[in-house]
Amino acid sequence: MERSELKHPLTISDLARRTGVPPATLRSWEARYGFPRPTRMAGGHRRYGEPEVAAVLEVVRHRDGGLALEAAVRRVTTESARPRSIYAELRRWHPLMATQVLSKASLVALSRAIEDECCARAQEPLLFGCFQRDTFLRASRARWVELARTARAAVVFAESAVPAAPRPGAPIEVALPQKAALNREWAVVCDAPDLPACLAAVERPGQDGVADALRRFDAVWTVDPRVVRDASRVAATLADEYRPGWRPAGLALPEDEPPSASADLRRASDLMNRTMGYLDSVR
């Protein structure tokens, strides 16, 4: 048994029995508010400890006292505990993911590959993209307009003074505050049952004098359905914070727990990771 299992011995069913909150409701809270926050085992299964039991019971107590769910969760959780970074949350929830140092040029190539496959094959995906600055978003806007036409929703994050007003068939723009962690991040998330894919990266500090295409990022990418779903949930939580009400009417975010990647898929991903490292080194 892993040491983390000793500290977090409870499954989501255990947590439901201890608190009286059904598993489906706990998953819904996690998707919408990032609460309760599980520890992920190597196989992707959720595990919880006694602090999560106490926190859920406290939310239930506030709800019984008449407080709205969102306010109850906010009261129980500290501001610092809320997700701030897609990359950081994936590394925390899935510590065995392989990381690579890639240039921006390599990230562009990998991002466009994901976008092209998503546009060609994915059926009604939920899409998220992090572009750092508004100038980078404008350079990719035509691509994301095409992606948004067939997506359930396509959400783009960038530091922007005035995000565009939402309209059907167009990307939903989320303006980032100046101090938001996502201002240093690059991400493409395609949450679709038939084509899950995710790339998340954080820019390394101290690159003010480096040419734009040569900037270096610590990056993770995956086609593991569970990891992609976690990235999608974090991105949706951040969009809720930075642009409340962004969700189109009738949009239901996925709450099911997809299967983890097969052994064959993990081997193929390992080979692709090694290939990306070689390709980036010869640029």
C-alpha positions in Angstrom: 0.0 0.0 0.0 1.2 3.5 -0.9 2.0 6.0 1.9 -0.5 8.4 0.3 -3.2 5.7 0.7 -2.5 5.5 4.4 -3.1 9.2 4.7 -6.1 9.3 2.4 -7.8 5.9 2.9 -11.4 6.9 1.9 -13.0 6.3 -1.5 -15.7 8.6 -2.8 -18.2 6.0 -1.7 -16.7 6.0 1.8 -16.9 9.8 1.9 -20.5 9.7 0.8 -21.4 7.2 3.6 -19.7 9.3 6.2 -21.3 12.6 5.2 -24.6 11.6 3.7 -23.8 13.4 0.4 -24.2 11.1 -2.7 -21.1 10.4 -4.8 -22.7 12.1 -7.9 -23.2 15.3 -5.8 -19.6 15.2 -4.5 -18.4 14.9 -8.1 -20.6 17.8 -9.1 -19.2 20.0 -6.3 -15.7 19.1 -7.3 -16.4 20.0 -11.0 -18.0 23.3 -10.1 -16.1 24.5 -7.0 -12.9 22.4 -6.8 -14.3 20.9 -3.6 -13.8 18.5 -2.0 -10.3 18.1 -3.4 -9.2 14.5 -3.6 -5.8 13.0 -3.7 -5.3 10.9 -6.9 -3.7 7.5 -6.7 -1.5 6.1 -9.5 -4.5 4.6 -11.2 -6.4 7.8 -11.1 -8.8 6.9 -8.3 -10.0 9.5 -5.8 -9.0 9.2 -2.2 -9.9 11.4 0.8 -8.8 11.8 4.4 -10.5 12.9 7.6 -10.1 16.7 6.8 -12.2 16.2 3.7 -14.9 14.5 5.8 -15.0 17.4 8.3 -15.0 20.0 5.5 -18.0 18.3 3.7 -19.9 18.0 6.9 -19.3 21.7 7.6 -20.7 22.6 4.2 -23.7 20.5 4.9 -24.2 22.3 8.2 -24.0 25.7 6.6 -26.5 24.6 3.9 -28.9 23.3 6.5 -28.6 26.8 8.1 -29.8 28.4 5.0 -26.6 29.4 3.3 -26.3 29.0 -0.5 -24.1 26.2 -1.6 -21.5 28.4 -3.3 -21.3 30.6 -0.2 -21.0 27.6 2.1 -18.1 26.1 0.1 -16.4 29.5 0.0 -16.8 29.8 3.8 -15.3 26.4 4.5 -12.4 26.5 2.0 -9.7 29.1 2.2 -9.0 31.3 -0.7 -5.5 29.8 -1.1 -7.0 26.4 -1.5 -8.8 27.2 -4.7 -7.3 26.1 -8.0 -5.1 28.8 -9.6 -3.2 26.8 -12.2 -4.1 24.0 -14.6 -0.5 22.9 -14.8 0.1 22.9 -11.1 -3.2 21.0 -10.3 -2.3 18.3 -12.9 1.1 17.9 -11.4 -0.3 17.7 -7.9 -3.1 15.2 -8.7 -1.0 13.1 -11.1 2.6 13.3 -9.8 3.7 10.4 -12.1 3.1 12.4 -15.3 6.2 12.9 -17.4 7.3 16.5 -17.7 9.4 18.0 -20.4 11.1 21.3 -21.1 9.9 22.5 -24.5 10.3 25.6 -26.6 7.3 27.7 -27.6 7.8 26.5 -31.1 7.3 22.9 -30.0 4.2 23.9 -27.9 2.7 25.6 -31.0 3.2 22.4 -33.1 1.7 20.2 -30.4 -1.2 22.6 -29.7 -2.1 22.8 -33.4 -2.0 19.0 -33.7 -4.5 18.7 -30.9 -6.6 21.5 -32.3 -6.6 19.9 -35.8 -7.6 16.5 -34.6 -10.2 18.0 -32.4 -11.7 19.9 -35.3 -11.6 16.9 -37.6 -12.8 14.1 -35.2 -14.1 15.2 -31.8 -17.9 15.2 -31.4 -19.1 18.2 -29.4 -15.9 18.6 -27.3 -15.6 21.0 -24.3 -12.5 23.1 -25.1 -10.3 25.4 -23.1 -7.2 27.3 -24.3 -4.7 29.5 -22.3 -2.9 32.1 -24.5 -1.2 34.3 -21.9 -1.5 37.6 -23.7 -4.3 39.0 -25.9 -1.8 39.3 -28.9 -1.3 35.5 -28.9 -5.0 34.9 -28.7 -5.6 37.2 -31.7 -3.0 35.2 -33.7 -5.0 32.0 -33.1 -8.5 33.4 -33.1 -9.5 32.2 -36.6 -8.6 28.6 -35.6 -10.6 28.8 -32.4 -13.6 30.3 -34.2 -13.6 27.1 -36.3 -13.3 25.0 -33.2 -16.1 26.8 -31.5 -18.6 26.1 -34.3 -18.9 22.4 -33.4 -17.9 22.5 -29.7 -20.3 22.4 -26.7 -18.2 25.4 -25.6 -14.8 26.8 -26.4 -13.3 28.9 -23.7 -10.1 31.0 -24.1 -8.1 32.7 -21.3 -5.9 35.7 -22.0 -4.8 38.9 -20.2 -7.3 41.3 -21.9 -8.7 44.6 -20.9 -12.1 44.1 -22.6 -13.1 40.5 -23.5 -15.5 40.1 -26.4 -19.2 39.8 -25.6 -20.4 36.1 -25.7 -22.2 35.1 -28.9 -23.3 31.8 -30.3 -20.7 29.9 -32.3 -17.8 32.0 -31.1 -15.1 31.3 -28.4 -16.0 32.5 -24.9 -13.3 35.0 -23.8 -12.2 35.0 -20.2 -10.0 38.0 -19.2 -7.3 37.2 -16.7 -6.3 39.5 -13.9 -2.8 40.8 -14.0 -1.6 38.6 -11.1 -3.4 35.4 -12.3 -1.2 32.3 -12.4 -2.6 31.5 -15.9 -0.8 34.5 -17.3 2.3 32.3 -17.2 0.6 29.3 -18.6 -0.1 27.7 -22.0 -2.9 25.1 -22.3 -5.1 23.3 -24.7 -7.8 21.0 -23.3 -10.1 18.9 -25.5 -12.5 17.1 -23.2 -14.4 14.7 -25.5 -15.3 11.0 -25.0 -14.0 10.1 -28.5 -10.8 12.3 -28.5 -9.5 13.4 -25.0 -6.3 15.4 -25.2 -4.6 17.9 -23.0 -1.4 20.0 -23.0 -0.5 22.2 -20.1 2.7 24.2 -19.6 4.2 27.0 -17.5 6.7 29.5 -18.7 10.1 29.3 -17.0 11.1 32.6 -15.2 14.0 34.8 -16.3 13.4 34.9 -20.1 12.9 38.6 -20.8 15.6 38.8 -23.4 14.8 35.5 -25.1 13.2 35.4 -28.6 9.5 34.6 -28.5 9.7 31.3 -30.4 12.6 30.1 -28.2 11.0 30.7 -24.8 11.1 27.6 -22.7 8.2 26.0 -20.8 7.8 23.1 -18.4 5.2 21.0 -20.1 2.9 17.9 -19.6 0.6 16.5 -22.2 -1.7 13.5 -22.2 -4.5 11.6 -23.9 -5.5 9.8 -20.6 -9.3 10.5 -20.3 -9.1 10.9 -16.5 -6.3 13.4 -16.6 -8.0 15.4 -19.4 -11.3 15.4 -17.4 -9.4 16.8 -14.3 -7.8 19.5 -16.5 -11.2 20.4 -17.9 -12.7 20.7 -14.4 -9.9 23.0 -13.2 -10.3 25.2 -16.3 -14.1 25.4 -15.7 -13.6 26.4 -12.1 -11.2 29.1 -13.1 -13.6 30.4 -15.8 -16.3 30.5 -13.1 -14.1 32.7 -11.0 -12.8 35.1 -13.7 -16.0 35.4 -15.7 -19.0 34.3 -13.7 -22.0 33.4 -15.9 -19.8 32.3 -18.8 -21.6 29.0 -19.2 -24.1 29.0 -22.1 -27.7 28.2 -21.2 -28.2 24.4 -21.2 -24.5 23.6 -21.0 -24.0 20.6 -18.7 -20.4 20.0 -17.7 -19.5 16.2 -17.7 -19.6 14.7 -14.2 -18.9 11.1 -15.0 -15.6 9.5 -14.2 -14.0 8.3 -17.5 -11.7 5.2 -17.5 -8.0 5.6 -17.1 -5.6 5.1 -20.0 -4.8 1.5 -21.0 -1.3 0.2 -20.7 -0.9 0.3 -24.5 -1.9 4.0 -24.5 0.6 4.8 -21.8 3.4 3.1 -23.8 2.4 5.1 -26.9 2.4 8.3 -24.8 5.9 7.5 -23.4 7.2 7.0 -26.9 5.7 10.3 -28.1 7.2 12.1 -25.1 10.6 10.8 -26.0 10.1 11.8 -29.6 9.0 15.3 -28.6 12.2 15.7 -26.6 14.4 14.8 -29.5 12.5 17.0 -31.9 12.8 20.0 -29.6 16.5 19.5 -29.0 17.3 19.9 -32.7 15.4 23.1 -33.2 
